[in-house]
């Protein structure tokens, strides 16, 4: 018990110290930011994971996920027939192979995007965002636009969140802009939360609640790491409150906009999955030409597992499980979190304990990868063209910061569970 507690505590210390050592200006790092950042992560995790009423609320989200899945399947059955889950017009010899990811799981993105747009139009989502932004402002001293952008990243994507503060992007300080980028890398969009929960629901109980909690806890972790790596040298100004306005004229218009805006995302995920899995297969075929190690062929997953094993050990994974968990973290960083979650769902139950699966669910919950960097540079660069060079220059560092933030979230959960 003591080892499982000390291990992630050591991980938090190492991650924080590493960020400080890599800081551009160590003297400018505010002790308040570190203390408040760590405290807020623990307080949020305690409240969301341990308080019975709050925990019950988040666990009930899994029932909502099942309802949305059933509703989505009704649509996919009508449009795609047996490929979308309807009864096949012929006898299936291998029914366990009848699940078609593109037509069964990924259409969830369309439904969730439509529902998110509707909640935004009804001003439910903006209310949640403002509440979380106020909390970040009071605890971490985060400026108005950055606090709002960070809070929005918990619920929407890395390109949608900056749209809420678009008029302020040109005037944000460099550290604030980096903080916004890091929050985008350390969290995931609401449009894919339900998808990921559905993918790992069979191996991680109450997956939706955990994924949402992970995104919430990672926001203060991201602001803390970003503030250490590129510290703010001036006090955050009391800017005029940012208004959050919906562009939809009616509820039906919101649903239509949300659905149409999700189509490119759906197609992008399909294309990226095909290419990424194909590239991994090609690399594994090349590595297979090398001599076997320990009686098994060399693969990209094994290499990544060895490289990342010490890192995931620091957040609470037992050493004998660290290579497997490290491979997941490597896949997430090099490819993306969707492929990593698919791998997590496919792992035999004996390879990772229930506790390790839960820790990795949190550690994998972020957009920090090279593919996301391209999306972020394109989106933020279009919104603030004069800051494009700065955004590009801080890109790789934002991946590092986002990865460190999600690892901290995994370590915090490793201490509490």
Secondary structure in CASP SS format (residue, H / E / C, confidence):
PFRMAT SS
TARGET T0000
AUTHOR 0000-0000-0000
METHOD secondary structure of the structure
MODEL  1
X C 1.00
X H 1.00
X H 1.00
X H 1.00
X H 1.00
X H 1.00
X H 1.00
X H 1.00
X H 1.00
X H 1.00
X H 1.00
X H 1.00
X H 1.00
X H 1.00
X H 1.00
X H 1.00
X H 1.00
X H 1.00
X H 1.00
X H 1.00
X H 1.00
X C 1.00
X C 1.00
X C 1.00
X C 1.00
X H 1.00
X H 1.00
X H 1.00
X C 1.00
X C 1.00
X H 1.00
X H 1.00
X H 1.00
X H 1.00
X H 1.00
X H 1.00
X H 1.00
X H 1.00
X H 1.00
X H 1.00
X H 1.00
X H 1.00
X H 1.00
X H 1.00
X H 1.00
X H 1.00
X H 1.00
X H 1.00
X H 1.00
X H 1.00
X C 1.00
X H 1.00
X H 1.00
X H 1.00
X H 1.00
X H 1.00
X H 1.00
X H 1.00
X H 1.00
X H 1.00
X H 1.00
X H 1.00
X H 1.00
X H 1.00
X H 1.00
X H 1.00
X H 1.00
X H 1.00
X H 1.00
X H 1.00
X H 1.00
X H 1.00
X H 1.00
X H 1.00
X H 1.00
X H 1.00
X H 1.00
X H 1.00
X H 1.00
X H 1.00
X H 1.00
X H 1.00
X H 1.00
X H 1.00
X C 1.00
X C 1.00
X C 1.00
X C 1.00
X C 1.00
X C 1.00
X C 1.00
X C 1.00
X C 1.00
X C 1.00
X H 1.00
X H 1.00
X H 1.00
X C 1.00
X C 1.00
X C 1.00
X H 1.00
X H 1.00
X H 1.00
X H 1.00
X C 1.00
X C 1.00
X C 1.00
X H 1.00
X H 1.00
X H 1.00
X H 1.00
X H 1.00
X H 1.00
X H 1.00
X H 1.00
X H 1.00
X H 1.00
X H 1.00
X H 1.00
X H 1.00
X H 1.00
X C 1.00
X C 1.00
X H 1.00
X H 1.00
X H 1.00
X H 1.00
X H 1.00
X H 1.00
X H 1.00
X H 1.00
X H 1.00
X H 1.00
X H 1.00
X H 1.00
X H 1.00
X H 1.00
X H 1.00
X H 1.00
X H 1.00
X C 1.00
X C 1.00
X C 1.00
X H 1.00
X H 1.00
X H 1.00
X H 1.00
X H 1.00
X H 1.00
X H 1.00
X H 1.00
X H 1.00
X H 1.00
X H 1.00
X H 1.00
X C 1.00
X C 1.00
X C 1.00
X C 1.00
X H 1.00
X H 1.00
X H 1.00
X H 1.00
X C 1.00
X C 1.00
X H 1.00
X H 1.00
X H 1.00
X H 1.00
X C 1.00
X C 1.00
X C 1.00
X C 1.00
X H 1.00
X H 1.00
X H 1.00
X H 1.00
X H 1.00
X H 1.00
X H 1.00
X H 1.00
X H 1.00
X H 1.00
X H 1.00
X H 1.00
X H 1.00
X C 1.00
X C 1.00
X C 1.00
X H 1.00
X H 1.00
X H 1.00
X H 1.00
X H 1.00
X H 1.00
X H 1.00
X H 1.00
X H 1.00
X H 1.00
X H 1.00
X C 1.00
X C 1.00
X C 1.00
X C 1.00
X C 1.00
X C 1.00
X H 1.00
X H 1.00
X H 1.00
X H 1.00
X H 1.00
X H 1.00
X H 1.00
X H 1.00
X H 1.00
X H 1.00
X H 1.00
X H 1.00
X H 1.00
X H 1.00
X H 1.00
X H 1.00
X H 1.00
X H 1.00
X H 1.00
X H 1.00
X H 1.00
X H 1.00
X H 1.00
X C 1.00
X C 1.00
X C 1.00
X C 1.00
X C 1.00
X C 1.00
X C 1.00
X C 1.00
X C 1.00
X C 1.00
X C 1.00
X C 1.00
X C 1.00
X C 1.00
X C 1.00
X C 1.00
X C 1.00
X C 1.00
X C 1.00
X C 1.00
X C 1.00
X H 1.00
X H 1.00
X H 1.00
X H 1.00
X H 1.00
X H 1.00
X H 1.00
X H 1.00
X H 1.00
X H 1.00
X H 1.00
X H 1.00
X H 1.00
X H 1.00
X H 1.00
X H 1.00
X H 1.00
X H 1.00
X H 1.00
X H 1.00
X H 1.00
X H 1.00
X H 1.00
X H 1.00
X H 1.00
X H 1.00
X H 1.00
X H 1.00
X H 1.00
X H 1.00
X H 1.00
X H 1.00
X H 1.00
X H 1.00
X H 1.00
X H 1.00
X H 1.00
X C 1.00
X C 1.00
X C 1.00
X C 1.00
X C 1.00
X E 1.00
X C 1.00
X C 1.00
X E 1.00
X C 1.00
X C 1.00
X C 1.00
X H 1.00
X H 1.00
X H 1.00
X H 1.00
X H 1.00
X H 1.00
X H 1.00
X H 1.00
X H 1.00
X H 1.00
X H 1.00
X H 1.00
X H 1.00
X H 1.00
X H 1.00
X C 1.00
X C 1.00
X C 1.00
X C 1.00
X H 1.00
X H 1.00
X H 1.00
X H 1.00
X H 1.00
X H 1.00
X H 1.00
X H 1.00
X H 1.00
X H 1.00
X H 1.00
X H 1.00
X H 1.00
X H 1.00
X H 1.00
X H 1.00
X C 1.00
X C 1.00
X H 1.00
X H 1.00
X H 1.00
X H 1.00
X H 1.00
X H 1.00
X H 1.00
X H 1.00
X H 1.00
X H 1.00
X C 1.00
X C 1.00
X C 1.00
X C 1.00
X C 1.00
X C 1.00
X C 1.00
X H 1.00
X H 1.00
X H 1.00
X H 1.00
X H 1.00
X H 1.00
X H 1.00
X H 1.00
X H 1.00
X H 1.00
X C 1.00
X C 1.00
X C 1.00
X C 1.00
X C 1.00
X C 1.00
X H 1.00
X H 1.00
X H 1.00
X H 1.00
X H 1.00
X H 1.00
X H 1.00
X H 1.00
X H 1.00
X H 1.00
X H 1.00
X H 1.00
X H 1.00
X H 1.00
X C 1.00
X H 1.00
X H 1.00
X H 1.00
X H 1.00
X H 1.00
X H 1.00
X H 1.00
X H 1.00
X H 1.00
X C 1.00
X H 1.00
X H 1.00
X H 1.00
X H 1.00
X H 1.00
X H 1.00
X H 1.00
X H 1.00
X H 1.00
X H 1.00
X H 1.00
X H 1.00
X H 1.00
X H 1.00
X H 1.00
X H 1.00
X H 1.00
X H 1.00
X H 1.00
X H 1.00
X H 1.00
X H 1.00
X C 1.00
END
